[in-house]
Amino acid sequence: MNRREQSKGVDGVVNESDSMQNSILIRIDQIVREVRQRMIGEGSCVNDLKEICERILM
């Protein structure tokens, strides 16, 4: 099950104070930025962090 789904309350709102969820999101952000730097270094024209994240998490 998706961690984000697990951290939803009864009303369907995600608990933003969930430390595990926040750690996961921070690490995903770090990885996407590292991938972006490597892609730029290799001459890729992809520069959009959101697009890179979507491709990684497909």
Helices and strands as residue ranges (DSSP letters): H 3-6, H 19-41, H 49-56
